Amino acid sequence: MNRALYSLVGYLLLPVLIIRLLAKSIKAVDYRKRISERLGFINQASTPSIWIHCVSVGEFMASITLINALIKQYPSHKIFISSTTPTGSKAIRQHYGDKVLHYYFPFDLNFIVNRYIKKIKPELCLLMETEIWPNLIHALKQNNVTSILINARMSERSLKKYQKFIPGLVNQTLNNLDLIATQNQNSLERFINLGASKTKVINTGNIKFDLNPQANKLTTQALKKITGNRSVVSFASTHEGEERQIIDGFLAHKTQLNALLLIIPRHPERFNEVEKLVKNANLTIARRSNSKSATEAQILLGDSMGEMMSYFEISDIVFMGGSLNNTGGHNMLEPAALSKPIIFGPIVFNFAEISSELLENKASIQVQNSDELFTTIAELLSNQEKANQLGKNANQYFKSKQGSVDNLIKQIGLFL
């Protein structure tokens, strides 16, 4: 597939993409708001900007240290952050307020991305991780805007898909970028295997290690009042299908567990669905949003946004979701920063290197299914020394990998 065919498919799918947003808004009403921004109808910027694209909450949270460094390093530039999801938008606005500009990311069609670029007038565009958009990156080059793929990652699975379906298009797009700053050596080699020029690819490390995530003290205190003196096992960023496995595993092992299960679904529109699953299993549940106490509940539903670090802070054990289904896992580094014992499932291709290194450093445990998950949880709850050592090892690993943001700022300085 070449870029012309890619664009034709994009034009044909544009009505479908808009309908999809409207369909999503049935559960999350914010998806129907500000659709015009995705079509490139945004306000004209008054000064040159640095544009950073963070798909959702996770990518934004990971980039905060870099964004802060850019604000300090380039005070004459307006920092502009785009996101794809409403939750990402909300997180950006809550964290920075008027200090930065925010719009939704545009659909990747020529007339839309060109309008977008002319409005915000970026001197530099930073795209996170795997945001490889052919028309946008082409338009940035045509408008003499420096584009860098930062914290870039490429799994073996993604490499094979690109090589099989769109090798020519992705090769051309990668070489339209000015720099690809990868988060590890394996990703560097995979980008080169896709055809990226060796002179454009550099390993700067993973910016997620440079975060200094802190739990909000007041939020943590409020959560502790709800959980009381009970041990807490959190299941963070869970997806559809995973909660059912967690519930079934708990039912099979509940006589061995003396702990409160804290389930935190990845997407807020699924909070009610998860509550229904728990009740249908004849288990008692409390919700963070409307419960003063969960001392009598078997499960606490984490139905709030922006409180993940406090959820981790009150947890004795953390299971990272997205790893019992095909999602590919979620960020294990936040609980590692808080010295928590970490468990994840068999499918972690989004964090292949990190999960492997955590295991090598005896800083986490990988399980193959929900039965093994709850057997492991029971063991850790009864062996505090082992749980503490896992958490300590995770924190040491986290600290040993820091320095990526400084590396990126130096690279960015070569272009601005």
Contacts in CASP RR format, 6 or more apart in sequence:
PFRMAT RR
TARGET T0000
AUTHOR 0000-0000-0000
METHOD contacts of the structure
MODEL  1
MNRALYSLVGYLLLPVLIIRLLAKSIKAVDYRKRISERLGFINQASTPSI
WIHCVSVGEFMASITLINALIKQYPSHKIFISSTTPTGSKAIRQHYGDKV
LHYYFPFDLNFIVNRYIKKIKPELCLLMETEIWPNLIHALKQNNVTSILI
NARMSERSLKKYQKFIPGLVNQTLNNLDLIATQNQNSLERFINLGASKTK
VINTGNIKFDLNPQANKLTTQALKKITGNRSVVSFASTHEGEERQIIDGF
LAHKTQLNALLLIIPRHPERFNEVEKLVKNANLTIARRSNSKSATEAQIL
LGDSMGEMMSYFEISDIVFMGGSLNNTGGHNMLEPAALSKPIIFGPIVFN
FAEISSELLENKASIQVQNSDELFTTIAELLSNQEKANQLGKNANQYFKS
KQGSVDNLIKQIGLFL
1 165 0 8 1.000
1 166 0 8 1.000
1 168 0 8 1.000
1 169 0 8 1.000
2 168 0 8 1.000
2 169 0 8 1.000
2 172 0 8 1.000
3 134 0 8 1.000
3 135 0 8 1.000
3 138 0 8 1.000
3 169 0 8 1.000
3 172 0 8 1.000
3 173 0 8 1.000
6 134 0 8 1.000
6 135 0 8 1.000
6 166 0 8 1.000
6 169 0 8 1.000
7 109 0 8 1.000
7 110 0 8 1.000
7 135 0 8 1.000
10 107 0 8 1.000
10 108 0 8 1.000
10 109 0 8 1.000
11 109 0 8 1.000
14 107 0 8 1.000
14 109 0 8 1.000
17 107 0 8 1.000
18 35 0 8 1.000
21 31 0 8 1.000
21 32 0 8 1.000
21 35 0 8 1.000
21 38 0 8 1.000
22 31 0 8 1.000
22 32 0 8 1.000
24 31 0 8 1.000
24 269 0 8 1.000
25 31 0 8 1.000
25 32 0 8 1.000
25 33 0 8 1.000
27 269 0 8 1.000
27 270 0 8 1.000
28 86 0 8 1.000
28 267 0 8 1.000
28 268 0 8 1.000
28 269 0 8 1.000
30 86 0 8 1.000
30 89 0 8 1.000
30 90 0 8 1.000
31 86 0 8 1.000
33 86 0 8 1.000
34 103 0 8 1.000
34 104 0 8 1.000
35 104 0 8 1.000
37 103 0 8 1.000
37 104 0 8 1.000
37 106 0 8 1.000
38 104 0 8 1.000
38 105 0 8 1.000
38 106 0 8 1.000
38 107 0 8 1.000
38 112 0 8 1.000
39 106 0 8 1.000
39 107 0 8 1.000
39 112 0 8 1.000
40 106 0 8 1.000
40 112 0 8 1.000
40 113 0 8 1.000
40 115 0 8 1.000
40 116 0 8 1.000
40 119 0 8 1.000
41 115 0 8 1.000
42 103 0 8 1.000
42 116 0 8 1.000
42 119 0 8 1.000
42 120 0 8 1.000
43 119 0 8 1.000
44 119 0 8 1.000
45 78 0 8 1.000
45 80 0 8 1.000
45 101 0 8 1.000
45 119 0 8 1.000
45 120 0 8 1.000
45 121 0 8 1.000
46 78 0 8 1.000
47 76 0 8 1.000
47 77 0 8 1.000
47 78 0 8 1.000
47 121 0 8 1.000
48 76 0 8 1.000
48 77 0 8 1.000
48 78 0 8 1.000
48 121 0 8 1.000
48 122 0 8 1.000
48 123 0 8 1.000
49 77 0 8 1.000
49 78 0 8 1.000
49 79 0 8 1.000
49 80 0 8 1.000
49 101 0 8 1.000
49 120 0 8 1.000
49 121 0 8 1.000
49 122 0 8 1.000
49 123 0 8 1.000
50 70 0 8 1.000
50 74 0 8 1.000
50 77 0 8 1.000
50 78 0 8 1.000
50 79 0 8 1.000
50 80 0 8 1.000
50 122 0 8 1.000
50 123 0 8 1.000
50 124 0 8 1.000
50 126 0 8 1.000
50 416 0 8 1.000
51 80 0 8 1.000
51 81 0 8 1.000
51 82 0 8 1.000
51 120 0 8 1.000
51 122 0 8 1.000
51 124 0 8 1.000
51 125 0 8 1.000
51 126 0 8 1.000
52 63 0 8 1.000
52 66 0 8 1.000
52 67 0 8 1.000
52 70 0 8 1.000
52 79 0 8 1.000
52 80 0 8 1.000
52 81 0 8 1.000
52 82 0 8 1.000
52 125 0 8 1.000
52 126 0 8 1.000
52 128 0 8 1.000
53 81 0 8 1.000
53 82 0 8 1.000
53 83 0 8 1.000
53 105 0 8 1.000
53 125 0 8 1.000
53 126 0 8 1.000
53 127 0 8 1.000
53 128 0 8 1.000
53 131 0 8 1.000
54 60 0 8 1.000
54 62 0 8 1.000
54 63 0 8 1.000
54 81 0 8 1.000
54 82 0 8 1.000
54 83 0 8 1.000
54 88 0 8 1.000
54 92 0 8 1.000
54 128 0 8 1.000
55 83 0 8 1.000
55 84 0 8 1.000
55 85 0 8 1.000
55 105 0 8 1.000
55 128 0 8 1.000
55 129 0 8 1.000
55 131 0 8 1.000
56 83 0 8 1.000
56 84 0 8 1.000
56 85 0 8 1.000
56 87 0 8 1.000
56 88 0 8 1.000
57 85 0 8 1.000
57 87 0 8 1.000
57 88 0 8 1.000
57 91 0 8 1.000
57 305 0 8 1.000
57 306 0 8 1.000
58 88 0 8 1.000
58 331 0 8 1.000
59 128 0 8 1.000
59 129 0 8 1.000
60 81 0 8 1.000
60 83 0 8 1.000
60 88 0 8 1.000
60 91 0 8 1.000
60 92 0 8 1.000
60 95 0 8 1.000
61 91 0 8 1.000
61 211 0 8 1.000
61 213 0 8 1.000
62 128 0 8 1.000
62 151 0 8 1.000
62 207 0 8 1.000
62 208 0 8 1.000
62 211 0 8 1.000
62 331 0 8 1.000
63 128 0 8 1.000
63 151 0 8 1.000
63 207 0 8 1.000
64 95 0 8 1.000
64 211 0 8 1.000
65 207 0 8 1.000
65 210 0 8 1.000
65 211 0 8 1.000
65 212 0 8 1.000
65 405 0 8 1.000
66 126 0 8 1.000
66 150 0 8 1.000
66 207 0 8 1.000
66 210 0 8 1.000
66 405 0 8 1.000
66 408 0 8 1.000
66 409 0 8 1.000
67 79 0 8 1.000
67 81 0 8 1.000
67 96 0 8 1.000
67 100 0 8 1.000
69 405 0 8 1.000
69 409 0 8 1.000
70 77 0 8 1.000
70 79 0 8 1.000
70 409 0 8 1.000
70 412 0 8 1.000
71 79 0 8 1.000
71 99 0 8 1.000
71 100 0 8 1.000
73 409 0 8 1.000
74 416 0 8 1.000
77 123 0 8 1.000
78 100 0 8 1.000
78 101 0 8 1.000
79 99 0 8 1.000
79 100 0 8 1.000
79 101 0 8 1.000
80 100 0 8 1.000
80 101 0 8 1.000
80 102 0 8 1.000
80 103 0 8 1.000
80 120 0 8 1.000
80 122 0 8 1.000
81 92 0 8 1.000
81 96 0 8 1.000
81 100 0 8 1.000
81 101 0 8 1.000
81 102 0 8 1.000
82 102 0 8 1.000
82 103 0 8 1.000
82 104 0 8 1.000
82 105 0 8 1.000
82 106 0 8 1.000
83 89 0 8 1.000
83 92 0 8 1.000
83 102 0 8 1.000
83 104 0 8 1.000
83 105 0 8 1.000
84 104 0 8 1.000
84 105 0 8 1.000
87 267 0 8 1.000
87 268 0 8 1.000
87 305 0 8 1.000
89 102 0 8 1.000
89 104 0 8 1.000
90 305 0 8 1.000
91 305 0 8 1.000
91 306 0 8 1.000
92 100 0 8 1.000
92 102 0 8 1.000
93 102 0 8 1.000
94 306 0 8 1.000
96 102 0 8 1.000
101 120 0 8 1.000
103 120 0 8 1.000
106 112 0 8 1.000
106 113 0 8 1.000
106 115 0 8 1.000
106 116 0 8 1.000
106 136 0 8 1.000
108 133 0 8 1.000
108 134 0 8 1.000
108 135 0 8 1.000
108 136 0 8 1.000
109 135 0 8 1.000
110 135 0 8 1.000
110 139 0 8 1.000
113 133 0 8 1.000
113 135 0 8 1.000
113 136 0 8 1.000
113 139 0 8 1.000
114 139 0 8 1.000
114 143 0 8 1.000
117 139 0 8 1.000
117 140 0 8 1.000
117 143 0 8 1.000
117 145 0 8 1.000
118 143 0 8 1.000
122 140 0 8 1.000
122 145 0 8 1.000
123 145 0 8 1.000
123 146 0 8 1.000
123 416 0 8 1.000
124 145 0 8 1.000
124 146 0 8 1.000
124 147 0 8 1.000
124 148 0 8 1.000
124 412 0 8 1.000
124 415 0 8 1.000
124 416 0 8 1.000
125 140 0 8 1.000
125 145 0 8 1.000
125 146 0 8 1.000
125 147 0 8 1.000
125 148 0 8 1.000
126 148 0 8 1.000
126 150 0 8 1.000
126 412 0 8 1.000
127 133 0 8 1.000
127 137 0 8 1.000
127 147 0 8 1.000
127 148 0 8 1.000
127 149 0 8 1.000
127 150 0 8 1.000
128 149 0 8 1.000
128 150 0 8 1.000
128 151 0 8 1.000
129 149 0 8 1.000
129 150 0 8 1.000
129 151 0 8 1.000
129 152 0 8 1.000
129 153 0 8 1.000
129 183 0 8 1.000
130 152 0 8 1.000
130 153 0 8 1.000
130 154 0 8 1.000
130 158 0 8 1.000
131 149 0 8 1.000
132 149 0 8 1.000
132 170 0 8 1.000
132 173 0 8 1.000
132 174 0 8 1.000
133 173 0 8 1.000
134 169 0 8 1.000
134 170 0 8 1.000
134 172 0 8 1.000
134 173 0 8 1.000
137 147 0 8 1.000
137 173 0 8 1.000
137 176 0 8 1.000
137 177 0 8 1.000
138 173 0 8 1.000
138 176 0 8 1.000
140 146 0 8 1.000
140 147 0 8 1.000
140 176 0 8 1.000
141 147 0 8 1.000
141 176 0 8 1.000
146 178 0 8 1.000
146 415 0 8 1.000
146 416 0 8 1.000
147 176 0 8 1.000
147 177 0 8 1.000
147 178 0 8 1.000
148 177 0 8 1.000
148 178 0 8 1.000
148 179 0 8 1.000
148 180 0 8 1.000
148 181 0 8 1.000
148 411 0 8 1.000
148 412 0 8 1.000
148 415 0 8 1.000
149 177 0 8 1.000
149 179 0 8 1.000
149 180 0 8 1.000
149 181 0 8 1.000
150 181 0 8 1.000
150 204 0 8 1.000
150 207 0 8 1.000
150 408 0 8 1.000
151 181 0 8 1.000
151 182 0 8 1.000
151 183 0 8 1.000
151 205 0 8 1.000
151 206 0 8 1.000
151 207 0 8 1.000
151 208 0 8 1.000
151 404 0 8 1.000
152 180 0 8 1.000
152 181 0 8 1.000
152 182 0 8 1.000
152 183 0 8 1.000
152 187 0 8 1.000
152 191 0 8 1.000
153 182 0 8 1.000
153 183 0 8 1.000
153 184 0 8 1.000
153 187 0 8 1.000
153 350 0 8 1.000
154 182 0 8 1.000
154 187 0 8 1.000
154 190 0 8 1.000
154 191 0 8 1.000
154 194 0 8 1.000
155 190 0 8 1.000
155 349 0 8 1.000
155 350 0 8 1.000
155 352 0 8 1.000
156 190 0 8 1.000
156 349 0 8 1.000
156 352 0 8 1.000
157 349 0 8 1.000
158 190 0 8 1.000
159 190 0 8 1.000
159 193 0 8 1.000
159 194 0 8 1.000
162 170 0 8 1.000
162 194 0 8 1.000
163 193 0 8 1.000
163 194 0 8 1.000
167 194 0 8 1.000
170 194 0 8 1.000
171 194 0 8 1.000
171 195 0 8 1.000
171 196 0 8 1.000
174 180 0 8 1.000
174 191 0 8 1.000
174 194 0 8 1.000
174 195 0 8 1.000
174 196 0 8 1.000
174 200 0 8 1.000
175 195 0 8 1.000
175 196 0 8 1.000
175 197 0 8 1.000
175 200 0 8 1.000
177 196 0 8 1.000
177 200 0 8 1.000
178 200 0 8 1.000
178 415 0 8 1.000
179 200 0 8 1.000
179 201 0 8 1.000
179 202 0 8 1.000
179 411 0 8 1.000
179 415 0 8 1.000
180 191 0 8 1.000
180 196 0 8 1.000
180 200 0 8 1.000
180 201 0 8 1.000
180 202 0 8 1.000
181 202 0 8 1.000
181 203 0 8 1.000
181 204 0 8 1.000
181 205 0 8 1.000
181 407 0 8 1.000
181 408 0 8 1.000
181 411 0 8 1.000
182 188 0 8 1.000
182 191 0 8 1.000
182 201 0 8 1.000
182 202 0 8 1.000
182 203 0 8 1.000
182 204 0 8 1.000
182 205 0 8 1.000
183 203 0 8 1.000
183 204 0 8 1.000
183 205 0 8 1.000
183 206 0 8 1.000
183 207 0 8 1.000
183 208 0 8 1.000
183 353 0 8 1.000
183 404 0 8 1.000
184 203 0 8 1.000
184 205 0 8 1.000
184 206 0 8 1.000
184 353 0 8 1.000
185 203 0 8 1.000
186 352 0 8 1.000
186 353 0 8 1.000
187 203 0 8 1.000
187 353 0 8 1.000
188 201 0 8 1.000
188 202 0 8 1.000
188 203 0 8 1.000
191 201 0 8 1.000
192 198 0 8 1.000
192 201 0 8 1.000
202 411 0 8 1.000
204 404 0 8 1.000
204 407 0 8 1.000
204 408 0 8 1.000
204 411 0 8 1.000
205 401 0 8 1.000
205 403 0 8 1.000
205 404 0 8 1.000
205 407 0 8 1.000
206 354 0 8 1.000
206 401 0 8 1.000
206 404 0 8 1.000
207 404 0 8 1.000
207 405 0 8 1.000
207 408 0 8 1.000
208 331 0 8 1.000
208 333 0 8 1.000
209 333 0 8 1.000
209 398 0 8 1.000
209 401 0 8 1.000
209 402 0 8 1.000
209 403 0 8 1.000
209 404 0 8 1.000
210 402 0 8 1.000
210 403 0 8 1.000
210 404 0 8 1.000
210 405 0 8 1.000
211 333 0 8 1.000
211 334 0 8 1.000
211 337 0 8 1.000
212 337 0 8 1.000
213 309 0 8 1.000
213 334 0 8 1.000
213 337 0 8 1.000
213 338 0 8 1.000
214 309 0 8 1.000
215 309 0 8 1.000
215 310 0 8 1.000
215 312 0 8 1.000
215 313 0 8 1.000
215 338 0 8 1.000
216 307 0 8 1.000
216 309 0 8 1.000
216 310 0 8 1.000
219 307 0 8 1.000
219 310 0 8 1.000
220 310 0 8 1.000
220 313 0 8 1.000
220 314 0 8 1.000
223 288 0 8 1.000
223 307 0 8 1.000
223 310 0 8 1.000
223 311 0 8 1.000
223 313 0 8 1.000
223 314 0 8 1.000
224 314 0 8 1.000
225 292 0 8 1.000
225 293 0 8 1.000
226 286 0 8 1.000
226 288 0 8 1.000
226 291 0 8 1.000
226 292 0 8 1.000
226 293 0 8 1.000
226 294 0 8 1.000
226 300 0 8 1.000
227 260 0 8 1.000
227 262 0 8 1.000
227 294 0 8 1.000
227 295 0 8 1.000
227 300 0 8 1.000
227 314 0 8 1.000
228 293 0 8 1.000
228 294 0 8 1.000
228 295 0 8 1.000
230 258 0 8 1.000
230 259 0 8 1.000
230 260 0 8 1.000
230 294 0 8 1.000
230 295 0 8 1.000
231 258 0 8 1.000
231 259 0 8 1.000
231 260 0 8 1.000
231 316 0 8 1.000
231 381 0 8 1.000
232 259 0 8 1.000
232 260 0 8 1.000
232 262 0 8 1.000
232 300 0 8 1.000
232 314 0 8 1.000
232 315 0 8 1.000
232 316 0 8 1.000
232 317 0 8 1.000
233 257 0 8 1.000
233 259 0 8 1.000
233 260 0 8 1.000
233 261 0 8 1.000
233 262 0 8 1.000
233 315 0 8 1.000
233 316 0 8 1.000
233 317 0 8 1.000
233 318 0 8 1.000
233 319 0 8 1.000
233 377 0 8 1.000
233 381 0 8 1.000
234 262 0 8 1.000
234 263 0 8 1.000
234 264 0 8 1.000
234 311 0 8 1.000
234 312 0 8 1.000
234 315 0 8 1.000
234 317 0 8 1.000
234 318 0 8 1.000
234 319 0 8 1.000
235 242 0 8 1.000
235 243 0 8 1.000
235 246 0 8 1.000
235 261 0 8 1.000
235 262 0 8 1.000
235 263 0 8 1.000
235 264 0 8 1.000
235 319 0 8 1.000
235 321 0 8 1.000
236 264 0 8 1.000
236 308 0 8 1.000
236 311 0 8 1.000
236 312 0 8 1.000
236 318 0 8 1.000
236 319 0 8 1.000
236 320 0 8 1.000
236 321 0 8 1.000
236 330 0 8 1.000
236 335 0 8 1.000
237 264 0 8 1.000
237 265 0 8 1.000
237 266 0 8 1.000
237 320 0 8 1.000
237 321 0 8 1.000
237 322 0 8 1.000
237 329 0 8 1.000
237 330 0 8 1.000
238 246 0 8 1.000
238 263 0 8 1.000
238 264 0 8 1.000
238 265 0 8 1.000
238 266 0 8 1.000
238 274 0 8 1.000
238 321 0 8 1.000
238 322 0 8 1.000
239 265 0 8 1.000
239 266 0 8 1.000
239 267 0 8 1.000
239 321 0 8 1.000
239 322 0 8 1.000
239 325 0 8 1.000
239 327 0 8 1.000
240 270 0 8 1.000
240 273 0 8 1.000
240 325 0 8 1.000
241 324 0 8 1.000
241 325 0 8 1.000
242 321 0 8 1.000
242 322 0 8 1.000
242 324 0 8 1.000
242 325 0 8 1.000
243 263 0 8 1.000
243 265 0 8 1.000
243 274 0 8 1.000
243 277 0 8 1.000
243 278 0 8 1.000
244 277 0 8 1.000
245 324 0 8 1.000
245 369 0 8 1.000
245 370 0 8 1.000
246 261 0 8 1.000
246 263 0 8 1.000
246 324 0 8 1.000
246 370 0 8 1.000
246 373 0 8 1.000
247 277 0 8 1.000
247 278 0 8 1.000
247 281 0 8 1.000
247 283 0 8 1.000
248 370 0 8 1.000
249 370 0 8 1.000
249 371 0 8 1.000
249 373 0 8 1.000
249 374 0 8 1.000
250 257 0 8 1.000
250 261 0 8 1.000
250 283 0 8 1.000
250 298 0 8 1.000
250 299 0 8 1.000
250 374 0 8 1.000
251 281 0 8 1.000
251 283 0 8 1.000
252 371 0 8 1.000
252 374 0 8 1.000
253 371 0 8 1.000
253 374 0 8 1.000
253 375 0 8 1.000
253 377 0 8 1.000
253 378 0 8 1.000
254 298 0 8 1.000
256 374 0 8 1.000
256 378 0 8 1.000
257 374 0 8 1.000
257 377 0 8 1.000
257 378 0 8 1.000
257 381 0 8 1.000
258 381 0 8 1.000
259 316 0 8 1.000
259 377 0 8 1.000
259 381 0 8 1.000
260 294 0 8 1.000
260 297 0 8 1.000
260 298 0 8 1.000
260 299 0 8 1.000
260 300 0 8 1.000
261 298 0 8 1.000
261 299 0 8 1.000
261 300 0 8 1.000
262 299 0 8 1.000
262 300 0 8 1.000
262 302 0 8 1.000
262 311 0 8 1.000
262 314 0 8 1.000
262 315 0 8 1.000
263 274 0 8 1.000
263 278 0 8 1.000
263 299 0 8 1.000
263 300 0 8 1.000
263 301 0 8 1.000
263 302 0 8 1.000
264 301 0 8 1.000
264 302 0 8 1.000
264 308 0 8 1.000
264 311 0 8 1.000
265 271 0 8 1.000
265 274 0 8 1.000
265 301 0 8 1.000
265 302 0 8 1.000
265 303 0 8 1.000
266 321 0 8 1.000
266 322 0 8 1.000
266 330 0 8 1.000
268 303 0 8 1.000
268 305 0 8 1.000
271 287 0 8 1.000
271 301 0 8 1.000
271 302 0 8 1.000
271 303 0 8 1.000
274 301 0 8 1.000
275 285 0 8 1.000
275 287 0 8 1.000
275 301 0 8 1.000
275 303 0 8 1.000
278 285 0 8 1.000
278 299 0 8 1.000
278 301 0 8 1.000
279 285 0 8 1.000
283 298 0 8 1.000
283 299 0 8 1.000
284 296 0 8 1.000
284 297 0 8 1.000
284 298 0 8 1.000
284 299 0 8 1.000
285 297 0 8 1.000
285 298 0 8 1.000
285 299 0 8 1.000
285 300 0 8 1.000
285 301 0 8 1.000
286 293 0 8 1.000
286 294 0 8 1.000
286 297 0 8 1.000
286 299 0 8 1.000
286 300 0 8 1.000
286 301 0 8 1.000
287 300 0 8 1.000
287 301 0 8 1.000
287 302 0 8 1.000
287 303 0 8 1.000
288 300 0 8 1.000
288 301 0 8 1.000
288 302 0 8 1.000
288 303 0 8 1.000
288 304 0 8 1.000
288 307 0 8 1.000
289 302 0 8 1.000
289 303 0 8 1.000
289 304 0 8 1.000
291 297 0 8 1.000
291 300 0 8 1.000
294 300 0 8 1.000
302 311 0 8 1.000
308 334 0 8 1.000
309 334 0 8 1.000
309 338 0 8 1.000
312 318 0 8 1.000
312 334 0 8 1.000
312 335 0 8 1.000
312 338 0 8 1.000
312 340 0 8 1.000
313 338 0 8 1.000
315 335 0 8 1.000
315 340 0 8 1.000
316 340 0 8 1.000
316 341 0 8 1.000
316 380 0 8 1.000
316 381 0 8 1.000
316 387 0 8 1.000
317 340 0 8 1.000
317 341 0 8 1.000
317 343 0 8 1.000
317 377 0 8 1.000
317 380 0 8 1.000
317 381 0 8 1.000
317 387 0 8 1.000
318 335 0 8 1.000
318 340 0 8 1.000
318 341 0 8 1.000
318 342 0 8 1.000
318 343 0 8 1.000
319 342 0 8 1.000
319 343 0 8 1.000
319 344 0 8 1.000
319 345 0 8 1.000
319 373 0 8 1.000
319 377 0 8 1.000
320 329 0 8 1.000
320 330 0 8 1.000
320 331 0 8 1.000
320 332 0 8 1.000
320 335 0 8 1.000
320 342 0 8 1.000
320 343 0 8 1.000
320 344 0 8 1.000
320 345 0 8 1.000
321 327 0 8 1.000
321 329 0 8 1.000
321 330 0 8 1.000
321 344 0 8 1.000
321 345 0 8 1.000
322 328 0 8 1.000
322 329 0 8 1.000
322 330 0 8 1.000
322 347 0 8 1.000
323 329 0 8 1.000
323 330 0 8 1.000
323 344 0 8 1.000
323 345 0 8 1.000
323 346 0 8 1.000
323 347 0 8 1.000
323 348 0 8 1.000
324 345 0 8 1.000
324 346 0 8 1.000
324 347 0 8 1.000
324 369 0 8 1.000
324 370 0 8 1.000
324 373 0 8 1.000
325 347 0 8 1.000
326 347 0 8 1.000
327 347 0 8 1.000
327 350 0 8 1.000
328 347 0 8 1.000
328 348 0 8 1.000
328 349 0 8 1.000
328 350 0 8 1.000
328 351 0 8 1.000
329 344 0 8 1.000
329 345 0 8 1.000
329 347 0 8 1.000
329 348 0 8 1.000
329 349 0 8 1.000
329 350 0 8 1.000
329 351 0 8 1.000
330 350 0 8 1.000
330 351 0 8 1.000
331 351 0 8 1.000
332 342 0 8 1.000
332 344 0 8 1.000
332 351 0 8 1.000
332 354 0 8 1.000
332 355 0 8 1.000
332 358 0 8 1.000
332 364 0 8 1.000
332 394 0 8 1.000
333 354 0 8 1.000
333 398 0 8 1.000
335 342 0 8 1.000
335 394 0 8 1.000
336 342 0 8 1.000
336 358 0 8 1.000
336 363 0 8 1.000
336 391 0 8 1.000
336 394 0 8 1.000
336 395 0 8 1.000
336 397 0 8 1.000
336 398 0 8 1.000
337 395 0 8 1.000
337 398 0 8 1.000
338 395 0 8 1.000
339 391 0 8 1.000
339 392 0 8 1.000
339 394 0 8 1.000
339 395 0 8 1.000
340 391 0 8 1.000
340 394 0 8 1.000
341 364 0 8 1.000
341 365 0 8 1.000
341 380 0 8 1.000
341 386 0 8 1.000
341 387 0 8 1.000
341 388 0 8 1.000
341 390 0 8 1.000
341 391 0 8 1.000
341 394 0 8 1.000
342 358 0 8 1.000
342 363 0 8 1.000
342 364 0 8 1.000
342 365 0 8 1.000
342 390 0 8 1.000
342 391 0 8 1.000
342 394 0 8 1.000
343 364 0 8 1.000
343 365 0 8 1.000
343 366 0 8 1.000
343 367 0 8 1.000
343 373 0 8 1.000
343 376 0 8 1.000
343 377 0 8 1.000
344 355 0 8 1.000
344 364 0 8 1.000
344 365 0 8 1.000
344 366 0 8 1.000
344 367 0 8 1.000
345 366 0 8 1.000
345 367 0 8 1.000
345 368 0 8 1.000
345 373 0 8 1.000
346 366 0 8 1.000
346 367 0 8 1.000
346 368 0 8 1.000
346 369 0 8 1.000
348 355 0 8 1.000
348 366 0 8 1.000
355 364 0 8 1.000
355 366 0 8 1.000
357 397 0 8 1.000
358 364 0 8 1.000
358 394 0 8 1.000
358 397 0 8 1.000
359 365 0 8 1.000
359 366 0 8 1.000
361 393 0 8 1.000
361 394 0 8 1.000
361 396 0 8 1.000
361 397 0 8 1.000
362 389 0 8 1.000
362 390 0 8 1.000
362 393 0 8 1.000
363 390 0 8 1.000
363 391 0 8 1.000
363 393 0 8 1.000
363 394 0 8 1.000
363 396 0 8 1.000
363 397 0 8 1.000
364 390 0 8 1.000
364 394 0 8 1.000
365 376 0 8 1.000
365 380 0 8 1.000
365 390 0 8 1.000
367 373 0 8 1.000
367 376 0 8 1.000
379 386 0 8 1.000
380 386 0 8 1.000
380 387 0 8 1.000
380 390 0 8 1.000
381 387 0 8 1.000
END
